[in-house]
Amino acid sequence: MPHFHVDYSANLEDRLNIADLLVVIRDAAMETGVFVQAGIRVRATACDHWVIADGNPDHAFLDISVRLRAGRPDEVKKQATKHIFAAAEAFCADVMATSSFMLSLEMRDIDPELSPKASSIRKYLPGDNT
């Protein structure tokens, strides 16, 4: 765990390298020391239809949703949220400075009793991934 899901307006693809952003998010998550590399999943979905504010099609958004297994202290989650958002904000700074753009992030817990998991990924990663 965690799952990072990035929803973004498709008009960002001309302004922002989404694949590179996913690496930035993964790296920032690992830098927090809160998440184990083997559990991090980062993905993005372009939204072909959106309406923001007055409906100007040049407006853009990028929303990062972080879902993680419950149990971490709130202060740990706050610090991780702050660090990951800062990394995303730095990566998106040029877009923010040159166009109409909204960036957001939300971190929330998943109830472990309602979210079973299975994985073989650790045996395919180098080193100790416990």
LUMMAR-721469 format. One line per field, with one value per residue: residue in three letters; residue number from 1; y, x, z of N, C-alpha, C in turn. Coordinates in nm, 2 decimals, decimal comma. Example, Ala and Ser with C-alpha at 12.3 -4.5 7.8 and 13.67 -1.06 7.14 Angstrom:
// residues 2
rest (ALA|SER)
nr (1|2)
npy (-0,57|-0,22)
npx (1,32|1,28)
npz (0,78|0,71)
capy (-0,45|-0,11)
capx (1,23|1,37)
capz (0,78|0,71)
cpy (-0,33|0,00)
cpx (1,32|1,29)
cpz (0,78|0,79)
//
This chain:
// residues 130
rest (MET|PRO|HIS|PHE|HIS|VAL|ASP|TYR|SER|ALA|ASN|LEU|GLU|ASP|ARG|LEU|ASN|ILE|ALA|ASP|LEU|LEU|VAL|VAL|ILE|ARG|ASP|ALA|ALA|MET|GLU|THR|GLY|VAL|PHE|VAL|GLN|ALA|GLY|ILE|ARG|VAL|ARG|ALA|THR|ALA|CYS|ASP|HIS|TRP|VAL|ILE|ALA|ASP|GLY|ASN|PRO|ASP|HIS|ALA|PHE|LEU|ASP|ILE|SER|VAL|ARG|LEU|ARG|ALA|GLY|ARG|PRO|ASP|GLU|VAL|LYS|LYS|GLN|ALA|THR|LYS|HIS|ILE|PHE|ALA|ALA|ALA|GLU|ALA|PHE|CYS|ALA|ASP|VAL|MET|ALA|THR|SER|SER|PHE|MET|LEU|SER|LEU|GLU|MET|ARG|ASP|ILE|ASP|PRO|GLU|LEU|SER|PRO|LYS|ALA|SER|SER|ILE|ARG|LYS|TYR|LEU|PRO|GLY|ASP|ASN|THR)
nr (1|2|3|4|5|6|7|8|9|10|11|12|13|14|15|16|17|18|19|20|21|22|23|24|25|26|27|28|29|30|31|32|33|34|35|36|37|38|39|40|41|42|43|44|45|46|47|48|49|50|51|52|53|54|55|56|57|58|59|60|61|62|63|64|65|66|67|68|69|70|71|72|73|74|75|76|77|78|79|80|81|82|83|84|85|86|87|88|89|90|91|92|93|94|95|96|97|98|99|100|101|102|103|104|105|106|107|108|109|110|111|112|113|114|115|116|117|118|119|120|121|122|123|124|125|126|127|128|129|130)
npy (-0,11|0,22|0,33|0,54|0,76|0,94|1,17|1,37|1,65|1,61|1,80|1,87|1,71|1,82|2,01|1,90|1,64|1,35|1,09|1,13|1,27|1,07|0,92|1,11|1,13|0,87|0,85|1,06|0,96|0,74|0,87|0,97|0,77|0,63|0,46|0,14|0,04|-0,18|-0,18|0,04|0,19|0,37|0,54|0,69|0,86|1,01|1,26|1,30|1,46|1,75|2,02|2,33|2,60|2,87|2,73|2,75|2,59|2,58|2,58|2,37|2,06|1,87|1,60|1,43|1,13|0,95|0,64|0,45|0,18|0,16|0,28|0,43|0,69|1,02|1,24|1,14|1,08|1,34|1,47|1,31|1,37|1,64|1,64|1,49|1,64|1,88|1,79|1,73|1,98|2,13|2,00|2,07|2,34|2,52|2,48|2,58|2,85|2,94|2,89|2,84|2,64|2,38|2,21|1,93|1,72|1,44|1,24|0,93|0,68|0,32|0,07|-0,21|-0,45|-0,46|-0,47|-0,68|-0,82|-0,95|-1,04|-1,09|-0,94|-0,87|-1,08|-1,04|-0,81|-0,65|-0,69|-0,63|-0,62|-0,59)
npx (0,09|0,07|-0,21|-0,18|-0,36|-0,39|-0,60|-0,66|-0,71|-0,74|-0,63|-0,39|-0,19|-0,04|0,11|0,24|0,45|0,31|0,39|0,65|0,57|0,45|0,66|0,79|0,60|0,60|0,88|0,88|0,70|0,84|1,06|0,94|0,96|0,75|0,62|0,65|0,85|0,77|0,50|0,39|0,18|0,13|-0,07|-0,23|-0,51|-0,65|-0,89|-1,14|-1,36|-1,46|-1,55|-1,46|-1,49|-1,58|-1,61|-1,43|-1,24|-0,96|-0,89|-0,73|-0,69|-0,54|-0,57|-0,46|-0,51|-0,47|-0,48|-0,45|-0,37|-0,53|-0,42|-0,19|-0,04|-0,20|-0,03|0,19|0,07|0,00|0,25|0,35|0,16|0,21|0,48|0,46|0,28|0,42|0,63|0,49|0,37|0,60|0,69|0,49|0,51|0,58|0,36|0,16|0,24|0,21|-0,04|-0,40|-0,47|-0,54|-0,44|-0,46|-0,46|-0,55|-0,54|-0,64|-0,77|-0,80|-1,02|-0,89|-1,03|-1,21|-1,08|-0,92|-0,59|-0,35|-0,03|0,26|0,48|0,70|0,89|1,00|1,14|1,46|1,68|1,60|1,27|1,08)
npz (0,00|-0,06|-0,28|-0,54|-0,73|-1,01|-1,14|-1,43|-1,64|-1,98|-2,14|-2,03|-2,12|-2,32|-2,19|-1,97|-1,85|-1,79|-1,73|-1,62|-1,39|-1,24|-1,16|-1,00|-0,80|-0,69|-0,61|-0,42|-0,23|-0,14|-0,02|0,21|0,40|0,50|0,34|0,19|-0,08|-0,24|-0,21|-0,33|-0,56|-0,85|-1,07|-1,36|-1,50|-1,77|-1,81|-2,04|-2,05|-1,88|-1,67|-1,56|-1,34|-1,52|-1,75|-1,95|-2,19|-2,17|-1,90|-1,66|-1,47|-1,20|-1,00|-0,72|-0,57|-0,27|-0,14|0,15|0,37|0,67|1,00|1,04|1,22|1,25|1,24|1,10|0,85|0,78|0,75|0,54|0,34|0,30|0,21|-0,03|-0,18|-0,20|-0,37|-0,60|-0,66|-0,71|-0,94|-1,11|-1,13|-1,35|-1,52|-1,36|-1,34|-1,59|-1,70|-1,66|-1,39|-1,17|-0,88|-0,67|-0,38|-0,19|0,09|0,22|0,44|0,40|0,49|0,64|0,68|0,48|0,24|0,09|0,01|-0,22|-0,33|-0,54|-0,59|-0,44|-0,46|-0,70|-0,69|-0,64|-0,36|-0,01|0,06|0,26)
capy (0,00|0,29|0,35|0,68|0,77|1,08|1,21|1,49|1,69|1,56|1,91|1,88|1,63|1,91|2,10|1,83|1,50|1,28|0,97|1,17|1,31|0,95|0,88|1,21|1,09|0,74|0,89|1,14|0,86|0,66|0,96|0,99|0,66|0,58|0,35|0,04|0,04|-0,29|-0,16|0,17|0,18|0,50|0,54|0,81|0,85|1,13|1,28|1,36|1,56|1,82|2,16|2,40|2,74|2,93|2,64|2,77|2,46|2,59|2,54|2,23|2,02|1,74|1,56|1,31|1,06|0,86|0,55|0,36|0,09|0,24|0,25|0,52|0,81|1,13|1,33|1,08|1,11|1,49|1,50|1,25|1,45|1,77|1,61|1,44|1,75|1,97|1,74|1,74|2,12|2,17|1,95|2,14|2,49|2,59|2,48|2,67|2,98|2,99|2,86|2,82|2,51|2,35|2,10|1,89|1,59|1,39|1,11|0,87|0,54|0,21|-0,02|-0,33|-0,56|-0,45|-0,45|-0,79|-0,80|-1,06|-0,99|-1,17|-0,85|-0,87|-1,18|-0,99|-0,69|-0,67|-0,65|-0,66|-0,53|-0,63)
capx (0,00|-0,06|-0,25|-0,18|-0,43|-0,39|-0,70|-0,62|-0,78|-0,66|-0,55|-0,26|-0,09|0,05|0,18|0,30|0,48|0,24|0,47|0,75|0,51|0,42|0,79|0,81|0,51|0,66|1,00|0,84|0,64|0,95|1,14|0,88|0,99|0,62|0,57|0,75|0,86|0,69|0,35|0,35|0,12|0,10|-0,13|-0,30|-0,62|-0,69|-1,04|-1,17|-1,47|-1,45|-1,59|-1,40|-1,53|-1,67|-1,62|-1,32|-1,17|-0,82|-0,87|-0,69|-0,68|-0,47|-0,60|-0,39|-0,59|-0,39|-0,55|-0,36|-0,42|-0,55|-0,34|-0,08|-0,08|-0,24|0,08|0,27|0,00|0,01|0,38|0,36|0,08|0,28|0,60|0,42|0,22|0,53|0,70|0,40|0,36|0,73|0,70|0,38|0,52|0,57|0,22|0,08|0,28|0,18|-0,18|-0,51|-0,44|-0,58|-0,37|-0,51|-0,42|-0,62|-0,50|-0,75|-0,75|-0,88|-1,05|-0,83|-1,12|-1,30|-0,99|-0,82|-0,48|-0,26|0,08|0,38|0,57|0,83|0,99|1,05|1,22|1,59|1,70|1,50|1,15|0,98)
capz (0,00|-0,09|-0,42|-0,59|-0,85|-1,06|-1,24|-1,48|-1,76|-2,10|-2,20|-1,96|-2,19|-2,40|-2,09|-1,85|-1,88|-1,69|-1,69|-1,53|-1,27|-1,17|-1,10|-0,90|-0,69|-0,64|-0,54|-0,30|-0,14|-0,08|0,06|0,34|0,49|0,55|0,25|0,14|-0,23|-0,30|-0,20|-0,39|-0,70|-0,90|-1,20|-1,40|-1,59|-1,84|-1,82|-2,16|-2,03|-1,75|-1,66|-1,44|-1,32|-1,62|-1,86|-2,04|-2,21|-2,14|-1,76|-1,64|-1,33|-1,17|-0,86|-0,67|-0,46|-0,21|-0,05|0,22|0,47|0,80|1,11|1,06|1,30|1,17|1,21|1,00|0,73|0,75|0,69|0,41|0,25|0,28|0,13|-0,17|-0,25|-0,24|-0,49|-0,72|-0,69|-0,77|-1,08|-1,19|-1,12|-1,48|-1,57|-1,27|-1,37|-1,73|-1,75|-1,56|-1,35|-1,03|-0,83|-0,54|-0,33|-0,08|0,15|0,31|0,49|0,36|0,60|0,60|0,68|0,36|0,13|0,09|-0,08|-0,25|-0,42|-0,55|-0,64|-0,36|-0,50|-0,83|-0,67|-0,59|-0,22|0,10|0,04|0,37)
cpy (0,12|0,29|0,50|0,69|0,91|1,09|1,35|1,52|1,66|1,68|1,94|1,80|1,71|2,00|2,03|1,69|1,41|1,16|1,01|1,21|1,18|0,90|0,98|1,17|0,97|0,77|0,97|1,05|0,78|0,74|0,98|0,89|0,59|0,46|0,26|0,04|-0,06|-0,27|-0,04|0,14|0,32|0,48|0,67|0,78|0,99|1,14|1,36|1,46|1,62|1,96|2,22|2,54|2,78|2,84|2,66|2,64|2,46|2,57|2,40|2,19|1,89|1,71|1,43|1,25|0,95|0,77|0,46|0,29|0,17|0,19|0,34|0,64|0,93|1,22|1,27|1,10|1,25|1,52|1,43|1,32|1,57|1,74|1,57|1,56|1,85|1,92|1,76|1,89|2,17|2,13|2,02|2,29|2,56|2,60|2,58|2,82|3,03|2,96|2,85|2,67|2,49|2,22|2,06|1,75|1,56|1,26|1,06|0,73|0,44|0,12|-0,16|-0,45|-0,57|-0,44|-0,56|-0,77|-0,93|-1,00|-1,08|-1,08|-0,85|-0,97|-1,14|-0,86|-0,72|-0,63|-0,69|-0,57|-0,57|-0,51)
cpx (0,09|-0,08|-0,24|-0,25|-0,44|-0,50|-0,66|-0,70|-0,69|-0,58|-0,42|-0,15|0,01|0,14|0,26|0,33|0,43|0,33|0,58|0,69|0,48|0,55|0,82|0,73|0,57|0,78|0,97|0,78|0,74|1,03|1,07|0,92|0,87|0,58|0,68|0,74|0,77|0,54|0,30|0,30|0,08|0,04|-0,21|-0,41|-0,66|-0,84|-1,06|-1,28|-1,46|-1,51|-1,54|-1,45|-1,62|-1,68|-1,52|-1,24|-1,02|-0,79|-0,82|-0,68|-0,60|-0,50|-0,54|-0,47|-0,49|-0,47|-0,45|-0,43|-0,42|-0,45|-0,22|-0,13|-0,11|-0,12|0,17|0,20|0,01|0,14|0,40|0,28|0,16|0,40|0,56|0,36|0,32|0,60|0,62|0,39|0,49|0,73|0,60|0,40|0,51|0,43|0,13|0,11|0,24|0,04|-0,27|-0,50|-0,48|-0,51|-0,42|-0,46|-0,51|-0,57|-0,61|-0,71|-0,84|-0,90|-0,99|-0,92|-1,21|-1,21|-0,88|-0,71|-0,41|-0,15|0,20|0,50|0,71|0,93|1,05|1,13|1,36|1,60|1,59|1,39|1,04|0,92)
cpz (0,00|-0,24|-0,44|-0,72|-0,89|-1,17|-1,30|-1,61|-1,88|-2,16|-2,14|-2,04|-2,28|-2,31|-1,99|-1,89|-1,76|-1,64|-1,60|-1,39|-1,18|-1,10|-0,98|-0,77|-0,62|-0,55|-0,41|-0,19|-0,07|0,01|0,20|0,44|0,54|0,47|0,20|-0,01|-0,29|-0,30|-0,28|-0,53|-0,74|-1,04|-1,23|-1,50|-1,64|-1,84|-1,95|-2,15|-1,89|-1,77|-1,54|-1,45|-1,43|-1,75|-1,97|-2,06|-2,19|-1,99|-1,75|-1,49|-1,32|-1,02|-0,83|-0,55|-0,40|-0,11|0,02|0,33|0,60|0,90|1,13|1,14|1,21|1,14|1,10|0,86|0,68|0,69|0,56|0,30|0,20|0,18|-0,02|-0,24|-0,29|-0,36|-0,61|-0,76|-0,75|-0,92|-1,17|-1,19|-1,25|-1,53|-1,49|-1,30|-1,50|-1,78|-1,63|-1,52|-1,20|-1,00|-0,69|-0,51|-0,20|-0,04|0,24|0,33|0,42|0,48|0,56|0,60|0,55|0,23|0,13|-0,01|-0,11|-0,35|-0,42|-0,59|-0,57|-0,41|-0,64|-0,81|-0,61|-0,44|-0,13|0,08|0,14|0,42)
//
